[in-house]
Structure formats: C-alpha cells, structure tokens
Amino acid sequence: MKDLAPNVVTGPLERGRRKYQQKEYQAALAPFTEAVDMSTGHLLLTALDHRAAAYEKLKQFQPALRDAKRMIETKPDSSKGYLRCGKILQLKGEDELALKIYERGLTKVKIGTDNDRTLLQTMFNKVRRALNPSKSLDPLQYLPLEIAEMICHNLAVRERVVCLAVSKPWKRLLESSPKLWTTLDTTYAKKNVSLSSLKAYTKRSNYKLDRAILSNRCLVEVRGSTMIGESLKASLPFAQSLESIVLSKNTIIGINSAQQALECCRTTLTHVKFLHLKGSRLAGAGTWPMLPKLKSLCLKAEGDYLLDVSELAKATSGVMSVALKGWRLQNIHGIEDWTALQDLDLSNTEFSLLPMLPATLRRLILRDSRQLEGFNIPEGKTLSLPLLETFDCAGTPLDSFWVNEVLEASIKHGKLRVLSIGNRLVHEPGHMSAAQWAEEFPLSLTLRELSLAASLLDEAGLMRVVQGYPHLRVLDVSYTNVTGVAVKRFVKSGIKHLKLDECNHISLDAIDWARSQGAHVDFNFAQRPNIRTFRDAFV
C-alpha cells in the first residue's frame, strides 16, 4: 500500500487553477480530475466546482452538469452545488429547471451557515422574474435586494415576523438578511414567546443579537467579548419567570457577580451555564443562593481559581447535571449531597481524591484531571455505579484498579455504552499476565463506543483490547501507531465509525479500503505533533 499522502492544496488543484487562469481549459481537466479522485469533504466540493467550470467553458454541459449534481450530493447544505447546477441549466436554455434547482437550494441551505445563500436568493428572483414577467405582482421581487432590505428595516420587529407568513418569497427574502434580526423586542407580542421561537429568531440573525427588549422572559443567553456583571444584575430583577441563564465563553463574569445574579431569580432557575468565570485563587467563592428548582449547572473557569464544592452542593441539592471545568476544587466531598445526580463532568480540574458518588450517576467525565489519584471510600463501603453508561478518564493517572471499581457494577448490569481510557500510563502488553490484562481492560458485551486515542499501547495491544468488546461500533485510535493491518482487523470485527486522526503509519489505500467496506473513517494527514500526552503534562 502507498504511504504517500499528496498535498491537494499545492498539487493537482493548484495546477488546474493555473491552467484555467491561462484559459487552457482542456489542459485543466486532467489535474482537476486528479484532485477530484483524491479529495473528500470541502476539498472535493472545490475540485468538482473547478472541473465543472472548465467543462462549462468548453461548452461540454453534460459532464459539467454531472459534476454539479455530485456537488449537491456531496454537500446538500452548501449553496455552491445549486448555483453551479442552475447556471449550467440556464446556459442550456432550461430556465424552468434552473428555477427549481435554485428553489430547492433555498430550502436545503440554512440561513446564516453559507455566505453564498444571498446570491442563491438573487438568482432565484432573477430567473423567476424572467419566466413570469406579467404574473409576478409582488413588488419585492422587482426591487434590488438592498432596497428591499431598507424597506424591511423600517418595519417594527413584530411586523417583520408577521411578514414571514405572507408568502414563501417574502419569507426567503426576510430570512436571507441577518441584519433584520439583530434586535429582539417582545414588548408587543400577543402571547408568550416560546423557546423554539426564540431559537428561530436568533438563528435568523446568524446568532448575532446585539439588543434585546424582553417581556415574559423565560431565557437569557448572552454572547459577546466583554466583562459583564452590574448590567446583568440590574436587569434580572425584572425577569420574574426566568428559567435559564447562559453566558458564552467570550462573556466574562466574576464569581461574586454570578452569585448575585442567581440570587435575583433563584426561585425559578432550572438551567445555569457560565462558560468564563473569574474567581479567587485564595478562597472558594463563599455562599451560593439556594436554587431549589435547578436541574442543570455548568461552571467553567479560565484561570487557577478555587471552588468550594460543598458550599455549591448545599445550594443545589436537587441538581441532575453538573459540569465544573478548569477549577481547583476543595471540599469535594460535597458531591455526596447531589443525591439525584445523573451527569458529572469534572474535565481539566485539580483534585486528588473523589468521594463516594451517587448510585444514580449515568455519565462521569474526568478527562485531563491530571492530579486525580483515586477515590476516598469510607471503610466498609464500596463504590457502586450500576446505571453508569459513559465513563471518560483519558489523560488522568487513574490506574486500572480504580477504573475497574468505577465500571464493575455498570458492566454487571449491562449498562456501559461509552468508554474513553486513552492517554494513560498502562503496563506494557508483553509484561502483562491474562489476569492483569482483564483488570486493565475489563470486558463488556454492551460497549458501543471506545476511545483509545493517544494510548501508549502498541498495535498488537490495541487490537487485543478491541477483541474484548464484540459489539463495538465506534472506535477512536487517533494519535497511535496503528497501521493498515489494524484498520483491516477493526473493520472486519464490525467497527462502523473509525477515528484515525494523526496516525502516521496508515496509508491512503487502507483508508480507501475501509471506506469501501461501508465504514465511516475520520482521517487527517499527519501534521506536526501538537497533542499533550499524559507524560507531556509533567515535562
């Protein structure tokens, strides 16, 4: 099998572009075809578009049309294929069919996800006017898009929403301009605004709301690049029915301001997510307001800040999902107070011992918590998580004894589905007895997804691990030394989704073979190593 990985960017695609620019369209076809044969994803879309353009210049419309249709099949949510296909059909004189292609594209390409969608709308309007000049009585269809947008800007927010229901062309026009939806005003709403309506509104703005006037609020979500505190606290007392607060990672808030904001609407909140908190490096944030209805909590720190888990747990005893990321945790025994907890994420946190965990837990994420040594289990008690479905301890020093303690009850009850245990120090396979191997990698008949990414095991060891999970369907062995031999073994064992990013010893032939067998393969060409392994963390 060939190990050579051609560079598409500086290879055939660039050669074809050069020939095209020199108007040597026939000569450009060969390198464009080579690029098509070796590309996937967006590169394939680009290669097909270039080849179709070359065919178009040569007036070979049929092969150009085939490439355009393949573009649509490859990326149905991209405007490029519909634009190319419609243009070729227009050149062939099939304007009615071109109109249908443009219309189909407008229904498939989501607003705000594609910069060419506005052009797609323009082409649709242009062809429709040309086909039905006498029947089209809608003035918006005759106006340039910029003029139509100016008219719509003079409408009140509620009037714009009403106009969405006038006709499909009006709806497409209004939704194709995100600038019309950057202000949200529910003052004149006739009924309470649902969460789905709010999501649709923010989607039309391309998720770039810059002003909101809300009444009957149920959700506040702030996304921006600034420090927030007083403004949030000042507005929340008027939100009598607020159920959810979300602050994005670019919106910074101090932990004291966050606590005061939560105090304003503590009786109604069910969902809280702060993705960039600033705390103290000396104290653990103090007292939290009681949040009796809270079910989901996510607090992420960007810095070496302390968080007192015990104080937090006292205020959120009924919570079912908790994510504490990036903190130095103290008084972590407070986790025991979360008696209804089902989802616990302690990624990239600093603590050494976990307490007894509630038996209700279904998902446990400890990824990259590099000081974790194990559990502090009281004498006479045992750790039992019979409902656990997902466990991730990748990038931790957690040894096989504690991995088995966590998984034993789950495997026994047939619940384990997802397991991530890569990037950890393990024994060398050649020096492990059968008993040690079974302890290091406990067998499970129900496991469906396994990650061994950045594992220190050799190829033989990785294949041996996978043998212990006969119903495995998703496997991640990225950043390992597997070869085409392992790829073939994995696919033949029933793996349907194989992740092989940065695997330097796998050839393109092996990837192509796996895909030909129906497996979905994630594979990036080898680049300069940039992953931090377990050992790297202590260098």
LUMBA-575934 format. One record per residue (C-alpha): residue in three letters; x, y, z. Coordinates in steps of 0.25 Angstrom, whole numbers. Layout:
BEGIN
+------+-------+-------+-------+
! resn !    px !    py !    pz !
+------+-------+-------+-------+
!  ala !     X !     Y !     Z !
...
+------+-------+-------+-------+
***
This chain:
BEGIN
+------+-------+-------+-------+
! resn !    px !    py !    pz !
+------+-------+-------+-------+
!  met !     0 !     0 !     0 !
!  lys !     5 !    14 !    -3 !
!  asp !     9 !    23 !     8 !
!  leu !    10 !    35 !     0 !
!  ala !     0 !    46 !     4 !
!  pro !    -1 !    56 !    -7 !
!  asn !    -3 !    70 !    -3 !
!  val !   -16 !    75 !   -11 !
!  val !   -14 !    90 !    -8 !
!  thr !    -1 !    91 !   -15 !
!  gly !    -3 !    79 !   -24 !
!  pro !   -13 !    76 !   -35 !
!  leu !   -23 !    86 !   -31 !
!  glu !   -13 !    97 !   -32 !
!  arg !    -8 !    92 !   -45 !
!  gly !   -22 !    92 !   -51 !
!  arg !   -25 !   106 !   -46 !
!  arg !   -12 !   111 !   -53 !
!  lys !   -17 !   105 !   -66 !
!  tyr !   -31 !   111 !   -64 !
!  gln !   -25 !   125 !   -62 !
!  gln !   -17 !   123 !   -75 !
!  lys !   -30 !   119 !   -82 !
!  glu !   -25 !   105 !   -85 !
!  tyr !   -38 !    99 !   -81 !
!  gln !   -36 !    85 !   -87 !
!  ala !   -22 !    84 !   -81 !
!  ala !   -28 !    88 !   -67 !
!  leu !   -38 !    76 !   -67 !
!  ala !   -27 !    65 !   -64 !
!  pro !   -21 !    72 !   -51 !
!  phe !   -36 !    75 !   -47 !
!  thr !   -40 !    61 !   -49 !
!  glu !   -28 !    56 !   -41 !
!  ala !   -32 !    66 !   -30 !
!  val !   -46 !    60 !   -30 !
!  asp !   -41 !    46 !   -29 !
!  met !   -33 !    48 !   -17 !
!  ser !   -41 !    58 !    -9 !
!  thr !   -52 !    58 !     1 !
!  gly !   -61 !    68 !     8 !
!  his !   -60 !    82 !     5 !
!  leu !   -47 !    79 !    -4 !
!  leu !   -56 !    70 !   -12 !
!  leu !   -66 !    81 !   -14 !
!  thr !   -56 !    91 !   -18 !
!  ala !   -50 !    81 !   -28 !
!  leu !   -63 !    78 !   -34 !
!  asp !   -67 !    92 !   -36 !
!  his !   -54 !    95 !   -43 !
!  arg !   -55 !    84 !   -52 !
!  ala !   -70 !    87 !   -55 !
!  ala !   -65 !   102 !   -58 !
!  ala !   -55 !    96 !   -68 !
!  tyr !   -65 !    87 !   -75 !
!  glu !   -75 !   100 !   -75 !
!  lys !   -64 !   108 !   -83 !
!  leu !   -62 !    97 !   -93 !
!  lys !   -78 !    96 !   -94 !
!  gln !   -78 !    82 !   -90 !
!  phe !   -90 !    84 !   -82 !
!  gln !   -94 !    69 !   -79 !
!  pro !   -81 !    66 !   -71 !
!  ala !   -82 !    79 !   -65 !
!  leu !   -96 !    76 !   -60 !
!  arg !   -92 !    63 !   -55 !
!  asp !   -81 !    70 !   -46 !
!  ala !   -91 !    80 !   -41 !
!  lys !  -101 !    69 !   -37 !
!  arg !   -89 !    62 !   -30 !
!  met !   -86 !    75 !   -23 !
!  ile !  -101 !    75 !   -18 !
!  glu !  -100 !    61 !   -13 !
!  thr !   -87 !    63 !    -6 !
!  lys !   -91 !    76 !     1 !
!  pro !  -106 !    77 !     1 !
!  asp !  -105 !    89 !    11 !
!  ser !   -96 !    97 !     2 !
!  ser !  -100 !   107 !    -8 !
!  lys !   -89 !   104 !   -18 !
!  gly !   -95 !    92 !   -24 !
!  tyr !  -108 !    98 !   -26 !
!  leu !  -102 !   111 !   -32 !
!  arg !   -93 !   103 !   -42 !
!  cys !  -105 !    94 !   -46 !
!  gly !  -114 !   105 !   -48 !
!  lys !  -104 !   113 !   -56 !
!  ile !  -101 !   101 !   -66 !
!  leu !  -116 !    99 !   -67 !
!  gln !  -118 !   113 !   -71 !
!  leu !  -107 !   112 !   -81 !
!  lys !  -114 !   100 !   -87 !
!  gly !  -127 !   108 !   -88 !
!  glu !  -134 !   100 !   -77 !
!  asp !  -138 !   112 !   -69 !
!  glu !  -150 !   106 !   -62 !
!  leu !  -142 !    94 !   -57 !
!  ala !  -131 !   104 !   -53 !
!  leu !  -142 !   111 !   -45 !
!  lys !  -146 !    98 !   -38 !
!  ile !  -131 !    96 !   -34 !
!  tyr !  -130 !   109 !   -28 !
!  glu !  -143 !   108 !   -20 !
!  arg !  -138 !    94 !   -15 !
!  gly !  -125 !   100 !   -11 !
!  leu !  -132 !   111 !    -3 !
!  thr !  -140 !   100 !     5 !
!  lys !  -127 !    92 !     8 !
!  val !  -117 !   103 !    11 !
!  lys !  -119 !   108 !    25 !
!  ile !  -119 !   123 !    27 !
!  gly !  -106 !   128 !    33 !
!  thr !   -98 !   116 !    30 !
!  asp !   -94 !   119 !    16 !
!  asn !   -89 !   133 !    10 !
!  asp !   -94 !   129 !    -4 !
!  arg !  -109 !   128 !     1 !
!  thr !  -112 !   142 !    -3 !
!  leu !  -106 !   140 !   -17 !
!  leu !  -115 !   128 !   -18 !
!  gln !  -127 !   136 !   -14 !
!  thr !  -124 !   147 !   -24 !
!  met !  -122 !   137 !   -35 !
!  phe !  -136 !   130 !   -32 !
!  asn !  -143 !   144 !   -32 !
!  lys !  -136 !   148 !   -45 !
!  val !  -140 !   135 !   -52 !
!  arg !  -154 !   135 !   -47 !
!  arg !  -156 !   149 !   -52 !
!  ala !  -151 !   146 !   -66 !
!  leu !  -160 !   134 !   -67 !
!  asn !  -173 !   141 !   -62 !
!  pro !  -171 !   156 !   -64 !
!  ser !  -186 !   158 !   -65 !
!  lys !  -191 !   149 !   -54 !
!  ser !  -181 !   154 !   -43 !
!  leu !  -189 !   165 !   -36 !
!  asp !  -180 !   164 !   -23 !
!  pro !  -172 !   178 !   -23 !
!  leu !  -161 !   172 !   -14 !
!  gln !  -158 !   162 !   -26 !
!  tyr !  -155 !   174 !   -35 !
!  leu !  -147 !   182 !   -25 !
!  pro !  -132 !   180 !   -23 !
!  leu !  -129 !   172 !   -10 !
!  glu !  -122 !   184 !    -4 !
!  ile !  -135 !   193 !    -6 !
!  ala !  -144 !   182 !    -1 !
!  glu !  -135 !   181 !    12 !
!  met !  -136 !   196 !    14 !
!  ile !  -151 !   195 !    13 !
!  cys !  -152 !   184 !    23 !
!  his !  -143 !   191 !    33 !
!  asn !  -154 !   201 !    34 !
!  leu !  -164 !   191 !    39 !
!  ala !  -165 !   188 !    54 !
!  val !  -160 !   175 !    59 !
!  arg !  -174 !   169 !    61 !
!  glu !  -178 !   174 !    46 !
!  arg !  -165 !   166 !    41 !
!  val !  -170 !   154 !    48 !
!  val !  -184 !   155 !    42 !
!  cys !  -178 !   157 !    28 !
!  leu !  -171 !   144 !    29 !
!  ala !  -185 !   137 !    27 !
!  val !  -189 !   146 !    15 !
!  ser !  -182 !   136 !     4 !
!  lys !  -170 !   128 !     2 !
!  pro !  -163 !   138 !    -6 !
!  trp !  -165 !   148 !     6 !
!  lys !  -160 !   138 !    16 !
!  arg !  -148 !   135 !     8 !
!  leu !  -145 !   150 !     6 !
!  leu !  -146 !   153 !    21 !
!  glu !  -138 !   141 !    25 !
!  ser !  -127 !   144 !    16 !
!  ser !  -123 !   157 !    23 !
!  pro !  -118 !   154 !    37 !
!  lys !  -117 !   169 !    39 !
!  leu !  -132 !   170 !    40 !
!  trp !  -132 !   161 !    53 !
!  thr !  -121 !   167 !    62 !
!  thr !  -131 !   173 !    71 !
!  leu !  -141 !   165 !    78 !
!  asp !  -153 !   172 !    84 !
!  thr !  -165 !   164 !    90 !
!  thr !  -172 !   176 !    96 !
!  tyr !  -183 !   175 !    86 !
!  ala !  -184 !   160 !    86 !
!  lys !  -199 !   155 !    87 !
!  lys !  -195 !   143 !    94 !
!  asn !  -183 !   137 !   102 !
!  val !  -171 !   135 !    93 !
!  ser !  -167 !   120 !    93 !
!  leu !  -153 !   115 !    94 !
!  ser !  -154 !   109 !    80 !
!  ser !  -158 !   123 !    74 !
!  leu !  -146 !   130 !    81 !
!  lys !  -137 !   120 !    75 !
!  ala !  -142 !   122 !    61 !
!  tyr !  -141 !   137 !    63 !
!  thr !  -127 !   137 !    68 !
!  lys !  -124 !   127 !    56 !
!  arg !  -129 !   137 !    46 !
!  ser !  -119 !   147 !    52 !
!  asn !  -108 !   138 !    50 !
!  tyr !  -107 !   137 !    65 !
!  lys !  -102 !   152 !    66 !
!  leu !  -113 !   158 !    74 !
!  asp !  -108 !   172 !    79 !
!  arg !  -120 !   177 !    86 !
!  ala !  -132 !   171 !    93 !
!  ile !  -144 !   176 !    99 !
!  leu !  -151 !   165 !   106 !
!  ser !  -164 !   163 !   114 !
!  asn !  -170 !   150 !   119 !
!  arg !  -156 !   145 !   118 !
!  cys !  -152 !   130 !   120 !
!  leu !  -138 !   130 !   115 !
!  val !  -126 !   140 !   115 !
!  glu !  -114 !   136 !   107 !
!  val !  -102 !   146 !   106 !
!  arg !   -91 !   144 !    95 !
!  gly !   -80 !   154 !    93 !
!  ser !   -66 !   159 !    96 !
!  thr !   -67 !   167 !   109 !
!  met !   -67 !   166 !   124 !
!  ile !   -82 !   166 !   130 !
!  gly !   -87 !   168 !   144 !
!  glu !   -94 !   180 !   148 !
!  ser !  -103 !   181 !   135 !
!  leu !  -107 !   166 !   137 !
!  lys !  -111 !   168 !   152 !
!  ala !  -118 !   181 !   149 !
!  ser !  -127 !   174 !   138 !
!  leu !  -130 !   161 !   145 !
!  pro !  -140 !   166 !   156 !
!  phe !  -150 !   169 !   145 !
!  ala !  -149 !   155 !   140 !
!  gln !  -160 !   148 !   149 !
!  ser !  -161 !   135 !   141 !
!  leu !  -146 !   133 !   136 !
!  glu !  -143 !   119 !   135 !
!  ser !  -129 !   119 !   128 !
!  ile !  -117 !   127 !   128 !
!  val !  -105 !   124 !   118 !
!  leu !   -93 !   133 !   117 !
!  ser !   -83 !   129 !   106 !
!  lys !   -68 !   127 !   107 !
!  asn !   -65 !   141 !   102 !
!  thr !   -74 !   147 !   113 !
!  ile !   -66 !   148 !   125 !
!  ile !   -73 !   149 !   139 !
!  gly !   -67 !   150 !   153 !
!  ile !   -72 !   139 !   162 !
!  asn !   -78 !   149 !   172 !
!  ser !   -86 !   156 !   161 !
!  ala !   -91 !   142 !   157 !
!  gln !   -95 !   138 !   171 !
!  gln !  -103 !   152 !   172 !
!  ala !  -109 !   150 !   158 !
!  leu !  -114 !   136 !   162 !
!  glu !  -120 !   142 !   175 !
!  cys !  -129 !   151 !   167 !
!  cys !  -137 !   139 !   160 !
!  arg !  -133 !   127 !   169 !
!  thr !  -147 !   122 !   171 !
!  thr !  -149 !   120 !   156 !
!  leu !  -136 !   116 !   150 !
!  thr !  -135 !   101 !   145 !
!  his !  -123 !   103 !   136 !
!  val !  -110 !   111 !   138 !
!  lys !   -97 !   111 !   129 !
!  phe !   -86 !   121 !   131 !
!  leu !   -74 !   118 !   122 !
!  his !   -64 !   128 !   126 !
!  leu !   -64 !   131 !   141 !
!  lys !   -53 !   138 !   149 !
!  gly !   -51 !   135 !   164 !
!  ser !   -41 !   135 !   175 !
!  arg !   -28 !   128 !   176 !
!  leu !   -29 !   129 !   191 !
!  ala !   -43 !   126 !   195 !
!  gly !   -54 !   117 !   189 !
!  ala !   -65 !   126 !   185 !
!  gly !   -73 !   126 !   198 !
!  thr !   -88 !   125 !   200 !
!  trp !   -97 !   122 !   188 !
!  pro !  -112 !   126 !   187 !
!  met !  -122 !   114 !   189 !
!  leu !  -126 !   109 !   175 !
!  pro !  -138 !    99 !   179 !
!  lys !  -142 !    97 !   164 !
!  leu !  -128 !    96 !   158 !
!  lys !  -126 !    83 !   149 !
!  ser !  -114 !    87 !   141 !
!  leu !  -102 !    94 !   145 !
!  cys !   -89 !    97 !   137 !
!  leu !   -78 !   106 !   143 !
!  lys !   -65 !   107 !   135 !
!  ala !   -53 !   115 !   140 !
!  glu !   -42 !   121 !   131 !
!  gly !   -31 !   122 !   142 !
!  asp !   -25 !   116 !   154 !
!  tyr !   -37 !   118 !   163 !
!  leu !   -43 !   111 !   175 !
!  leu !   -57 !   106 !   176 !
!  asp !   -63 !   100 !   189 !
!  val !   -72 !    89 !   184 !
!  ser !   -78 !    87 !   198 !
!  glu !   -84 !   101 !   198 !
!  leu !   -89 !    99 !   184 !
!  ala !   -95 !    86 !   187 !
!  lys !  -103 !    91 !   199 !
!  ala !  -110 !   101 !   190 !
!  thr !  -113 !    92 !   178 !
!  ser !  -116 !    79 !   185 !
!  gly !  -127 !    75 !   174 !
!  val !  -118 !    77 !   162 !
!  met !  -117 !    65 !   152 !
!  ser !  -106 !    70 !   143 !
!  val !   -93 !    77 !   148 !
!  ala !   -81 !    81 !   140 !
!  leu !   -69 !    88 !   147 !
!  lys !   -57 !    91 !   138 !
!  gly !   -44 !    97 !   140 !
!  trp !   -45 !    99 !   155 !
!  arg !   -36 !    95 !   167 !
!  leu !   -47 !    88 !   175 !
!  gln !   -47 !    88 !   190 !
!  asn !   -57 !    81 !   200 !
!  ile !   -60 !    72 !   188 !
!  his !   -68 !    62 !   198 !
!  gly !   -80 !    72 !   195 !
!  ile !   -83 !    63 !   183 !
!  glu !   -89 !    53 !   192 !
!  asp !  -100 !    63 !   195 !
!  trp !  -105 !    63 !   180 !
!  thr !  -113 !    50 !   182 !
!  ala !  -121 !    52 !   169 !
!  leu !  -108 !    54 !   161 !
!  gln !  -108 !    47 !   147 !
!  asp !   -97 !    54 !   139 !
!  leu !   -84 !    59 !   145 !
!  asp !   -73 !    66 !   137 !
!  leu !   -60 !    70 !   144 !
!  ser !   -51 !    72 !   132 !
!  asn !   -38 !    78 !   134 !
!  thr !   -40 !    81 !   149 !
!  glu !   -30 !    80 !   160 !
!  phe !   -33 !    70 !   171 !
!  ser !   -27 !    57 !   176 !
!  leu !   -38 !    48 !   182 !
!  leu !   -53 !    47 !   178 !
!  pro !   -63 !    44 !   189 !
!  met !   -74 !    33 !   189 !
!  leu !   -82 !    36 !   176 !
!  pro !   -97 !    35 !   176 !
!  ala !  -102 !    22 !   170 !
!  thr !  -112 !    30 !   161 !
!  leu !  -100 !    34 !   152 !
!  arg !  -101 !    31 !   137 !
!  arg !   -89 !    39 !   132 !
!  leu !   -76 !    42 !   138 !
!  ile !   -65 !    51 !   131 !
!  leu !   -51 !    52 !   138 !
!  arg !   -43 !    56 !   125 !
!  asp !   -30 !    63 !   127 !
!  ser !   -31 !    63 !   142 !
!  arg !   -16 !    61 !   144 !
!  gln !   -15 !    60 !   159 !
!  leu !   -26 !    50 !   161 !
!  glu !   -21 !    38 !   169 !
!  gly !   -34 !    30 !   172 !
!  phe !   -46 !    31 !   182 !
!  asn !   -47 !    33 !   197 !
!  ile !   -57 !    22 !   200 !
!  pro !   -61 !    20 !   215 !
!  glu !   -57 !     7 !   222 !
!  gly !   -68 !    -3 !   220 !
!  lys !   -74 !     3 !   207 !
!  thr !   -72 !     0 !   193 !
!  leu !   -73 !     9 !   180 !
!  ser !   -85 !     4 !   172 !
!  leu !   -90 !    11 !   159 !
!  pro !  -100 !     1 !   153 !
!  leu !  -106 !    12 !   144 !
!  leu !   -93 !    17 !   138 !
!  glu !   -94 !    18 !   123 !
!  thr !   -82 !    27 !   120 !
!  phe !   -68 !    28 !   126 !
!  asp !   -56 !    36 !   122 !
!  cys !   -43 !    36 !   129 !
!  ala !   -34 !    40 !   117 !
!  gly !   -22 !    48 !   121 !
!  thr !   -23 !    44 !   136 !
!  pro !   -13 !    36 !   145 !
!  leu !   -25 !    27 !   149 !
!  asp !   -20 !    13 !   150 !
!  ser !   -27 !     0 !   146 !
!  phe !   -31 !    -3 !   160 !
!  trp !   -40 !     9 !   161 !
!  val !   -45 !     8 !   146 !
!  asn !   -50 !    -6 !   150 !
!  glu !   -56 !     0 !   163 !
!  val !   -64 !    10 !   155 !
!  leu !   -68 !     0 !   144 !
!  glu !   -71 !   -13 !   151 !
!  ala !   -86 !   -10 !   155 !
!  ser !   -89 !    -4 !   141 !
!  ile !   -83 !   -15 !   133 !
!  lys !   -90 !   -25 !   142 !
!  his !  -103 !   -19 !   140 !
!  gly !  -101 !   -17 !   125 !
!  lys !  -101 !    -2 !   125 !
!  leu !   -88 !     2 !   119 !
!  arg !   -88 !     8 !   106 !
!  val !   -77 !    19 !   104 !
!  leu !   -63 !    17 !   110 !
!  ser !   -51 !    27 !   108 !
!  ile !   -38 !    21 !   114 !
!  gly !   -27 !    26 !   105 !
!  asn !   -15 !    35 !   108 !
!  arg !   -12 !    28 !   121 !
!  leu !     0 !    20 !   127 !
!  val !    -2 !     5 !   126 !
!  his !     7 !    -7 !   127 !
!  glu !    14 !   -12 !   114 !
!  pro !     5 !   -23 !   107 !
!  gly !    17 !   -32 !   107 !
!  his !    19 !   -32 !   122 !
!  met !     4 !   -34 !   126 !
!  ser !    -2 !   -47 !   130 !
!  ala !   -16 !   -50 !   126 !
!  ala !   -21 !   -46 !   140 !
!  gln !   -14 !   -33 !   139 !
!  trp !   -20 !   -30 !   125 !
!  ala !   -34 !   -33 !   129 !
!  glu !   -32 !   -23 !   141 !
!  glu !   -26 !   -13 !   132 !
!  phe !   -37 !   -14 !   121 !
!  pro !   -50 !   -20 !   127 !
!  leu !   -58 !   -28 !   117 !
!  ser !   -72 !   -23 !   113 !
!  leu !   -83 !   -28 !   104 !
!  thr !   -91 !   -15 !   103 !
!  leu !   -80 !    -5 !   100 !
!  arg !   -83 !     2 !    87 !
!  glu !   -72 !    13 !    87 !
!  leu !   -58 !    13 !    91 !
!  ser !   -47 !    23 !    91 !
!  leu !   -32 !    19 !    92 !
!  ala !   -27 !    32 !    86 !
!  ala !   -12 !    35 !    89 !
!  ser !   -11 !    21 !    96 !
!  leu !     3 !    17 !    99 !
!  leu !    -1 !     2 !    95 !
!  asp !     6 !    -3 !    82 !
!  glu !    -3 !    -8 !    71 !
!  ala !    -4 !   -22 !    76 !
!  gly !    -8 !   -17 !    89 !
!  leu !   -19 !    -8 !    83 !
!  met !   -24 !   -20 !    75 !
!  arg !   -25 !   -29 !    87 !
!  val !   -33 !   -18 !    95 !
!  val !   -43 !   -17 !    84 !
!  gln !   -45 !   -32 !    84 !
!  gly !   -51 !   -31 !    98 !
!  tyr !   -63 !   -23 !    92 !
!  pro !   -70 !   -31 !    82 !
!  his !   -82 !   -21 !    80 !
!  leu !   -73 !    -9 !    78 !
!  arg !   -77 !     0 !    67 !
!  val !   -69 !    13 !    69 !
!  leu !   -54 !    13 !    71 !
!  asp !   -44 !    25 !    73 !
!  val !   -29 !    21 !    72 !
!  ser !   -25 !    35 !    67 !
!  tyr !   -10 !    38 !    71 !
!  thr !    -6 !    24 !    72 !
!  asn !     4 !    15 !    63 !
!  val !    -7 !     6 !    57 !
!  thr !    -5 !     2 !    42 !
!  gly !   -13 !    -3 !    31 !
!  val !   -13 !   -17 !    38 !
!  ala !   -21 !   -12 !    50 !
!  val !   -30 !    -4 !    41 !
!  lys !   -34 !   -17 !    34 !
!  arg !   -36 !   -24 !    47 !
!  phe !   -44 !   -14 !    53 !
!  val !   -54 !   -12 !    41 !
!  lys !   -55 !   -27 !    39 !
!  ser !   -59 !   -28 !    54 !
!  gly !   -71 !   -19 !    52 !
!  ile !   -66 !    -5 !    54 !
!  lys !   -75 !     5 !    47 !
!  his !   -68 !    18 !    51 !
!  leu !   -53 !    18 !    51 !
!  lys !   -45 !    31 !    56 !
!  leu !   -31 !    31 !    51 !
!  asp !   -26 !    45 !    52 !
!  glu !   -11 !    47 !    52 !
!  cys !    -8 !    33 !    51 !
!  asn !     5 !    34 !    43 !
!  his !     7 !    19 !    39 !
!  ile !    -6 !    17 !    31 !
!  ser !    -6 !    19 !    16 !
!  leu !   -17 !    25 !     8 !
!  asp !   -20 !    11 !     2 !
!  ala !   -24 !     6 !    16 !
!  ile !   -33 !    17 !    18 !
!  asp !   -40 !    15 !     4 !
!  trp !   -42 !     1 !     7 !
!  ala !   -48 !     3 !    20 !
!  arg !   -58 !    13 !    14 !
!  ser !   -61 !     3 !     2 !
!  gln !   -66 !    -7 !    13 !
!  gly !   -76 !     4 !    18 !
!  ala !   -68 !     9 !    30 !
!  his !   -68 !    24 !    33 !
!  val !   -54 !    28 !    35 !
!  asp !   -49 !    41 !    41 !
!  phe !   -34 !    43 !    36 !
!  asn !   -25 !    55 !    35 !
!  phe !   -12 !    55 !    29 !
!  ala !     0 !    55 !    39 !
!  gln !     4 !    69 !    43 !
!  arg !    14 !    74 !    53 !
!  pro !    10 !    67 !    67 !
!  asn !     3 !    76 !    76 !
!  ile !    -5 !    67 !    85 !
!  arg !    -1 !    67 !   100 !
!  thr !     0 !    53 !   105 !
!  phe !     0 !    49 !   119 !
!  arg !    15 !    49 !   120 !
!  asp !    16 !    63 !   114 !
!  ala !     7 !    69 !   125 !
!  phe !    19 !    67 !   135 !
!  val !    30 !    71 !   126 !
+------+-------+-------+-------+
***
